Amino acid sequence: MSDPIVTTIDHLPGYQVDSVLGLARGSTVRAKHIGRDITALLKNIVGGEIKGYTELLAEGREEAIYRMLEDAKSLQADAVIGFRFTTSMVSQAAVEIMAYGTAVKIKANDA
């Protein structure tokens, strides 16, 4: 089965929603490590991007999307509409990243 189409809008041009299957979601919890914390402390003094944290969040977003797509496939979804991310701090050293949207079956509009 190919990956479902993912969109942030609530419809897909050229398609109509045939049925709503429910929420598709995926999440991951990522923790900081001492190397990134030391770099972050230095960047707080001199300013600039904290690349270690940028990479941490990018990896987390990719993992959350992957898990959401696996959830959508388990629902046999053709698409995930209304796709969003949310991030929350779990502790001082960890963050949860969640990807979610509405899993749907779609069909092409008649031409």
RAGI-V550761 format. One record per residue. N is the residue number from 1. SS is DSSP state (A for helix, B for strand, O for the rest). PSI is psi in radians with two decimals (* if undefined). D_CENTER is the distance of its C-alpha to the mean C-alpha in Angstrom with 2 decimals. Layout:
((N,SS,PSI,D_CENTER) (N,SS,PSI,D_CENTER))
//
This chain:
((1,O,2.33,20.07) (2,O,2.85,18.00) (3,O,2.48,14.28) (4,O,2.67,13.74) (5,B,2.42,13.53) (6,B,2.27,10.37) (7,O,2.60,11.44) (8,O,-0.28,11.06) (9,O,2.92,14.69) (10,O,0.19,16.30) (11,O,2.88,18.46) (12,O,2.06,18.90) (13,O,2.31,22.08) (14,O,-0.06,24.54) (15,B,2.81,23.10) (16,B,2.62,23.50) (17,B,2.14,21.66) (18,B,-0.68,23.96) (19,B,2.61,22.43) (20,B,2.22,19.58) (21,B,-0.28,18.44) (22,B,-2.93,16.40) (23,B,2.29,13.03) (24,B,2.26,10.40) (25,B,2.72,8.04) (26,B,2.46,6.85) (27,B,2.83,7.39) (28,B,2.61,9.35) (29,B,2.19,12.16) (30,B,2.46,13.42) (31,B,2.55,17.01) (32,O,2.80,19.01) (33,O,2.88,22.15) (34,A,-0.66,25.57) (35,A,-0.75,25.50) (36,A,-0.63,22.54) (37,A,-0.70,24.23) (38,A,-0.79,27.50) (39,A,-0.74,26.04) (40,A,-0.72,24.29) (41,A,-0.77,27.67) (42,A,-0.71,29.46) (43,A,-0.55,27.08) (44,A,-0.49,27.67) (45,A,-0.82,31.32) (46,A,-0.25,31.33) (47,O,2.86,28.14) (48,O,3.02,25.57) (49,O,2.44,22.06) (50,O,1.56,21.07) (51,A,-0.60,19.72) (52,A,-0.73,19.15) (53,A,-0.66,16.68) (54,A,-0.79,15.03) (55,A,-0.72,14.71) (56,A,-0.83,13.57) (57,A,-0.66,10.57) (58,A,-0.77,9.84) (59,A,-0.71,10.28) (60,A,-0.74,8.10) (61,A,-0.77,4.97) (62,A,-0.74,6.49) (63,A,-0.72,7.36) (64,A,-0.72,4.49) (65,A,-0.81,3.92) (66,A,-0.81,7.62) (67,A,-0.62,8.23) (68,A,-0.75,6.96) (69,A,-0.67,9.18) (70,A,-0.70,11.80) (71,A,-0.76,11.95) (72,A,-0.71,12.42) (73,A,-0.67,15.01) (74,A,-0.44,16.74) (75,O,-0.06,17.23) (76,O,0.68,18.57) (77,O,2.54,16.46) (78,O,-0.43,17.21) (79,B,2.79,14.34) (80,B,2.04,11.38) (81,B,2.79,12.47) (82,B,0.57,11.60) (83,B,2.38,7.83) (84,B,2.82,6.62) (85,B,2.62,5.01) (86,B,2.57,7.76) (87,B,2.39,9.51) (88,B,2.58,12.85) (89,B,2.16,15.68) (90,B,-0.68,16.90) (91,B,-3.11,20.01) (92,O,-0.44,21.61) (93,O,0.09,20.25) (94,B,2.60,16.76) (95,B,2.46,13.44) (96,B,2.37,10.74) (97,B,2.20,7.06) (98,B,2.40,5.49) (99,B,2.36,3.05) (100,B,2.80,6.37) (101,B,-3.09,9.13) (102,B,2.11,12.68) (103,B,2.28,13.76) (104,B,2.75,16.99) (105,B,2.41,19.91) (106,B,2.79,21.16) (107,B,2.61,24.50) (108,B,2.48,25.89) (109,O,2.52,28.10) (110,O,2.32,31.74) (111,O,*,33.07))
//
